[in-house]
């Protein structure tokens, strides 16, 4: 029985849970380790995100015979130029729209309240109770905002200071660009044989999974942002740029993000002109159809192979556990865990085949 896969898997799960329980019980011993992790987590996360976004540029430059340091310098110059252009062109437009939105906030609030009051007055004619839907939406929205603020406070308090974080981000980012090929060989160096090969393939698959998700999701979100901004600008929707940028960040959350981005656009459209709501809905529908049927299949392909129901379940669970940050990192984390399990399963299968082959081979003379 001890050779059965289900038995060994069960023992591994029990041992893992026991280790987690012991770590929680004696967490005072691991407090310095947790402090170090909290200090470097955000800089490493942002540095890794920047690395995966700009790694294709580095690969392109090095294929054109550019040296490693030259390619890194070129990437930093490109980033500075992008930040400069954004601060000169996009930021003033966004600032103006934010100021207009803040100045019109009381009027928008009154019109939203009038809309809700009208829906409540027509509750007998509607097939659903609008009050319960509105209350649920308000509760979920307030919970998401509180979770986001709580995560922001936790992140700031978990690091030594914002200044140290800002210093560590380019530091990690530079060395990720400079020495990323050395990571897997340095980790696998102490090992030998099939386990070294397994570990090397595992880390390579994790790298490919993160690269496919981050690069693909960022590109898809950016294209959707442009499509929505063009559509909103054509129909004359107020705060078109602000809404498109909000959609850019929300679309980083698969499946659920686009619906979250649609809500403020729909409310502002209803306030501006009821017919505008129809146009916003139509533009959102067209953009989502282009994204799901054309952009995502060609950009991300079938690398992650995640079922939509699995994605929705994981995102919702992560949102309840860790708020907005959890929703952002839920899918890449799940994809990495899935990659690890698949590699372990394949490694065990290869070991079983090799043992079976050795047992069935004739003895050597």
C-alpha positions as CSV (number, residue, x, y, z in Angstrom):
1,X,0.0,0.0,0.0
2,X,2.9,2.4,0.7
3,X,3.8,2.3,-3.0
4,X,0.4,3.5,-4.1
5,X,0.3,7.0,-5.5
6,X,-2.8,8.0,-3.5
7,X,-1.2,6.9,-0.2
8,X,2.1,8.8,-0.9
9,X,0.1,11.9,-2.0
10,X,-2.0,11.8,1.2
11,X,1.1,11.4,3.3
12,X,2.7,14.4,1.5
13,X,-0.4,16.5,2.1
14,X,-0.5,15.6,5.8
15,X,3.2,16.4,6.3
16,X,2.8,19.7,4.5
17,X,-0.2,20.7,6.7
18,X,1.8,19.7,9.8
19,X,4.7,21.8,8.7
20,X,2.4,24.8,8.1
21,X,0.8,24.3,11.5
22,X,4.2,24.1,13.2
23,X,5.4,27.3,11.4
24,X,2.2,29.1,12.6
25,X,2.7,27.9,16.2
26,X,6.4,29.0,16.3
27,X,6.1,32.0,14.0
28,X,8.1,34.1,16.5
29,X,11.2,32.1,15.5
30,X,10.5,32.9,11.8
31,X,9.6,36.6,12.4
32,X,12.9,37.9,11.1
33,X,12.5,35.8,8.0
34,X,9.0,37.1,7.5
35,X,10.2,40.7,7.9
36,X,12.8,40.2,5.2
37,X,10.2,38.7,2.9
38,X,7.9,41.6,3.5
39,X,10.7,44.0,2.8
40,X,11.8,42.6,-0.5
41,X,8.4,41.2,-1.8
42,X,7.0,44.4,-3.4
43,X,10.3,45.5,-5.0
44,X,10.9,42.0,-6.3
45,X,7.4,41.7,-7.5
46,X,7.5,45.0,-9.4
47,X,11.0,44.4,-10.6
48,X,10.0,41.0,-11.9
49,X,6.9,42.5,-13.6
50,X,9.1,45.1,-15.3
51,X,11.6,42.4,-16.3
52,X,8.9,40.2,-18.0
53,X,7.5,43.3,-19.8
54,X,10.8,44.5,-21.1
55,X,12.6,41.1,-21.6
56,X,11.4,40.9,-25.3
57,X,13.1,44.3,-25.9
58,X,16.4,43.0,-24.4
59,X,16.2,39.8,-26.5
60,X,15.6,41.9,-29.6
61,X,18.5,44.1,-28.9
62,X,20.9,41.3,-28.1
63,X,19.9,39.5,-31.3
64,X,21.1,42.6,-33.1
65,X,24.6,42.1,-31.5
66,X,24.0,44.6,-28.6
67,X,25.9,43.7,-25.4
68,X,24.2,43.0,-22.2
69,X,25.0,46.3,-20.5
70,X,24.2,48.2,-23.7
71,X,20.7,46.5,-23.9
72,X,20.0,47.2,-20.2
73,X,21.0,50.9,-20.6
74,X,18.8,51.1,-23.7
75,X,15.9,49.7,-21.8
76,X,16.3,52.2,-18.9
77,X,16.5,55.0,-21.4
78,X,13.3,53.7,-23.1
79,X,11.5,53.6,-19.7
80,X,12.6,57.1,-18.8
81,X,11.4,58.4,-22.2
82,X,8.0,56.6,-21.7
83,X,7.6,58.1,-18.2
84,X,8.5,61.6,-19.6
85,X,6.0,61.3,-22.5
86,X,3.3,60.1,-20.1
87,X,4.0,63.0,-17.7
88,X,3.9,65.5,-20.5
89,X,0.9,64.2,-22.5
90,X,-1.3,61.7,-20.5
91,X,-0.9,62.9,-17.0
92,X,-2.2,66.5,-17.6
93,X,-5.2,65.1,-19.5
94,X,-5.9,62.6,-16.7
95,X,-5.5,65.3,-14.0
96,X,-7.9,67.6,-15.8
97,X,-10.5,64.8,-16.1
98,X,-10.0,63.9,-12.4
99,X,-10.5,67.5,-11.3
100,X,-13.7,67.8,-13.4
101,X,-15.0,64.5,-12.0
102,X,-14.3,65.6,-8.4
103,X,-16.0,69.0,-9.0
104,X,-19.0,67.2,-10.5
105,X,-19.1,64.5,-7.9
106,X,-22.0,66.0,-5.8
107,X,-24.1,66.4,-9.0
108,X,-23.3,62.8,-10.1
109,X,-24.2,61.5,-6.7
110,X,-27.6,63.2,-6.8
111,X,-28.3,61.8,-10.2
112,X,-27.2,58.3,-9.2
113,X,-29.5,58.6,-6.2
114,X,-32.4,59.7,-8.4
115,X,-31.8,56.8,-10.7
116,X,-31.8,54.3,-7.8
117,X,-34.9,55.9,-6.3
118,X,-36.7,55.6,-9.7
119,X,-35.7,51.9,-9.9
120,X,-37.0,51.4,-6.3
121,X,-40.3,53.1,-7.2
122,X,-40.7,50.7,-10.1
123,X,-39.8,47.6,-8.1
124,X,-43.3,46.1,-8.6
125,X,-42.9,46.2,-12.4
126,X,-39.4,44.7,-12.4
127,X,-38.7,40.9,-12.3
128,X,-36.2,41.4,-9.5
129,X,-35.8,43.4,-6.4
130,X,-33.4,46.3,-7.3
131,X,-32.9,47.2,-3.6
132,X,-31.2,43.9,-2.8
133,X,-29.0,44.1,-5.9
134,X,-28.0,47.7,-5.2
135,X,-27.3,46.9,-1.5
136,X,-25.2,43.8,-2.5
137,X,-23.2,45.9,-5.0
138,X,-22.6,48.6,-2.4
139,X,-21.5,46.1,0.2
140,X,-19.1,44.4,-2.3
141,X,-17.7,47.7,-3.5
142,X,-17.1,48.9,0.0
143,X,-15.5,45.6,1.0
144,X,-13.2,45.8,-2.1
145,X,-12.2,49.4,-1.3
146,X,-11.5,48.5,2.4
147,X,-9.5,45.5,1.3
148,X,-7.5,47.6,-1.1
149,X,-6.8,50.2,1.5
150,X,-5.9,47.5,4.0
151,X,-3.5,45.9,1.6
152,X,-1.9,49.3,0.8
153,X,-1.4,50.0,4.5
154,X,0.0,46.5,5.0
155,X,2.4,46.9,2.1
156,X,3.7,50.3,3.3
157,X,4.1,49.1,6.9
158,X,5.8,45.8,5.8
159,X,8.6,47.6,4.1
160,X,11.3,49.7,5.8
161,X,10.1,52.8,4.0
162,X,8.8,53.9,0.6
163,X,12.2,55.4,-0.2
164,X,13.9,52.0,0.4
165,X,11.3,50.3,-1.8
166,X,11.9,52.8,-4.6
167,X,15.6,52.2,-4.4
168,X,15.2,48.4,-4.4
169,X,13.0,48.2,-7.4
170,X,15.6,49.4,-10.0
171,X,18.2,47.4,-8.1
172,X,16.3,44.1,-8.5
173,X,15.2,45.0,-12.0
174,X,18.8,45.6,-13.1
175,X,20.1,42.3,-11.8
176,X,17.1,40.4,-13.2
177,X,18.0,41.8,-16.7
178,X,21.7,41.2,-16.2
179,X,21.8,37.7,-14.6
180,X,18.5,36.0,-15.4
181,X,20.2,33.2,-17.3
182,X,22.3,32.3,-14.2
183,X,19.4,31.7,-11.9
184,X,18.4,28.2,-13.0
185,X,22.0,26.9,-13.2
186,X,22.9,28.3,-9.8
187,X,19.8,26.7,-8.2
188,X,20.4,23.3,-9.8
189,X,24.2,23.3,-9.3
190,X,24.2,21.3,-6.0
191,X,22.1,18.4,-7.5
192,X,22.9,15.6,-9.9
193,X,21.2,13.2,-12.2
194,X,17.5,13.0,-13.0
195,X,16.5,15.3,-10.1
196,X,18.7,18.1,-11.5
197,X,17.1,17.7,-14.9
198,X,13.6,17.7,-13.2
199,X,14.4,20.9,-11.2
200,X,15.8,22.6,-14.3
201,X,12.7,21.7,-16.4
202,X,10.4,22.8,-13.5
203,X,12.1,26.3,-13.2
204,X,12.1,26.7,-16.9
205,X,8.4,25.9,-17.1
206,X,7.6,28.3,-14.3
207,X,9.5,31.0,-16.1
208,X,7.6,30.3,-19.4
209,X,4.3,30.3,-17.5
210,X,4.9,33.7,-15.9
211,X,6.3,35.1,-19.1
212,X,3.2,34.0,-21.1
213,X,0.8,35.4,-18.6
214,X,2.4,38.7,-17.7
215,X,3.4,39.6,-21.3
216,X,0.1,38.4,-22.7
217,X,-2.1,40.0,-20.1
218,X,-0.3,43.3,-20.3
219,X,-0.5,43.5,-24.1
220,X,-4.2,42.4,-24.1
221,X,-5.1,45.0,-21.5
222,X,-3.2,47.7,-23.3
223,X,-4.9,46.9,-26.6
224,X,-8.3,46.9,-24.9
225,X,-7.6,50.2,-23.3
226,X,-6.9,51.7,-26.8
227,X,-10.0,50.2,-28.3
228,X,-12.2,51.5,-25.4
229,X,-10.7,54.9,-25.5
230,X,-11.3,55.2,-29.2
231,X,-14.9,54.0,-28.8
232,X,-15.6,56.3,-25.9
233,X,-14.1,59.3,-27.7
234,X,-16.1,58.7,-30.8
235,X,-19.4,58.6,-28.9
236,X,-18.4,61.6,-26.8
237,X,-18.4,60.0,-23.4
238,X,-17.2,62.2,-20.6
239,X,-13.9,61.1,-18.9
240,X,-13.1,58.8,-21.8
241,X,-9.4,58.6,-21.0
242,X,-9.9,58.2,-17.3
243,X,-12.3,55.3,-17.9
244,X,-10.0,53.7,-20.4
245,X,-7.1,53.8,-18.0
246,X,-9.3,52.4,-15.3
247,X,-10.2,49.6,-17.7
248,X,-6.5,49.0,-18.4
249,X,-5.8,48.1,-14.8
250,X,-9.1,46.2,-14.2
251,X,-8.5,44.1,-17.3
252,X,-5.4,42.7,-15.6
253,X,-7.9,40.6,-13.7
254,X,-9.2,38.0,-16.1
255,X,-12.9,37.6,-16.8
256,X,-14.0,39.7,-13.8
257,X,-12.0,42.8,-14.4
258,X,-13.8,43.9,-17.6
259,X,-17.2,43.8,-15.8
260,X,-15.8,45.9,-13.0
261,X,-14.4,48.4,-15.6
262,X,-17.8,48.5,-17.3
263,X,-19.7,49.7,-14.1
264,X,-18.4,53.3,-13.8
265,X,-18.6,53.8,-17.6
266,X,-22.2,52.6,-17.6
267,X,-23.2,54.9,-14.7
268,X,-21.5,57.9,-16.2
269,X,-23.2,57.2,-19.5
270,X,-26.6,56.9,-17.9
271,X,-26.0,60.3,-16.2
272,X,-24.8,62.0,-19.3
273,X,-27.5,60.6,-21.7
274,X,-29.6,57.4,-21.4
275,X,-28.8,56.6,-25.1
276,X,-25.1,56.8,-24.2
277,X,-25.6,53.7,-22.0
278,X,-26.6,51.7,-25.1
279,X,-23.5,52.9,-27.0
280,X,-21.2,52.1,-24.0
281,X,-22.7,48.7,-23.7
282,X,-22.2,48.1,-27.4
283,X,-18.6,49.3,-27.4
284,X,-17.8,47.1,-24.4
285,X,-19.4,44.1,-26.1
286,X,-17.5,44.7,-29.3
287,X,-14.2,45.1,-27.4
288,X,-14.7,42.0,-25.3
289,X,-15.6,40.0,-28.5
290,X,-12.4,41.2,-30.2
291,X,-10.4,40.4,-27.1
292,X,-11.8,36.9,-26.5
293,X,-11.9,35.8,-30.1
294,X,-9.0,37.6,-31.8
295,X,-6.5,39.2,-29.4
296,X,-6.2,36.6,-26.5
297,X,-5.9,33.5,-28.7
298,X,-3.2,35.1,-30.8
299,X,-1.3,36.8,-28.0
300,X,-1.5,34.3,-25.2
301,X,-2.4,31.2,-27.1
302,X,-3.1,28.1,-25.1
303,X,0.0,28.3,-23.0
304,X,-1.8,28.5,-19.6
305,X,-4.7,26.1,-20.6
306,X,-7.0,27.4,-17.8
307,X,-10.7,26.7,-17.9
308,X,-12.8,29.9,-17.6
309,X,-14.8,28.5,-14.6
310,X,-11.5,27.7,-12.8
311,X,-10.3,31.3,-13.5
312,X,-13.5,32.8,-12.1
313,X,-13.4,30.6,-9.0
314,X,-9.7,31.3,-8.3
315,X,-10.1,35.1,-8.7
316,X,-13.2,35.3,-6.5
317,X,-11.6,33.2,-3.8
318,X,-8.4,35.2,-3.9
319,X,-10.4,38.4,-3.7
320,X,-12.1,37.3,-0.6
321,X,-8.8,36.2,1.0
322,X,-6.4,39.0,0.0
323,X,-8.6,41.7,-1.6
324,X,-7.5,43.5,-4.8
325,X,-3.9,42.4,-4.7
326,X,-5.0,38.8,-4.3
327,X,-7.2,39.1,-7.4
328,X,-4.2,40.4,-9.4
329,X,-1.8,37.6,-8.5
330,X,-4.4,34.8,-8.2
331,X,-4.1,33.5,-11.8
332,X,-0.3,33.5,-12.2
333,X,0.0,31.9,-8.7
334,X,-2.5,29.2,-9.7
335,X,-0.7,28.7,-13.0
336,X,2.6,28.3,-11.2
337,X,1.2,25.8,-8.7
338,X,-0.4,23.9,-11.6
339,X,2.9,23.8,-13.4
340,X,4.7,22.5,-10.3
341,X,2.2,19.7,-9.8
342,X,2.3,18.7,-13.5
343,X,6.1,18.6,-13.4
344,X,6.1,16.5,-10.2
345,X,3.6,14.1,-11.7
346,X,5.7,13.8,-14.8
347,X,8.9,13.3,-12.8
348,X,7.2,10.5,-10.7
349,X,6.0,8.8,-13.9
350,X,9.5,8.9,-15.4
351,X,11.0,7.4,-12.3
352,X,8.4,4.6,-12.3
353,X,9.1,3.9,-16.0
354,X,12.8,3.7,-15.3
355,X,12.4,1.4,-12.3
356,X,10.1,-0.8,-14.3
357,X,12.6,-0.9,-17.2
358,X,15.4,-1.8,-14.9
359,X,13.4,-4.5,-13.2
360,X,12.4,-6.1,-16.6
361,X,15.9,-5.9,-18.1
362,X,17.9,-9.0,-18.3
363,X,20.9,-9.3,-16.0
364,X,24.3,-8.3,-17.4
365,X,26.8,-10.9,-18.0
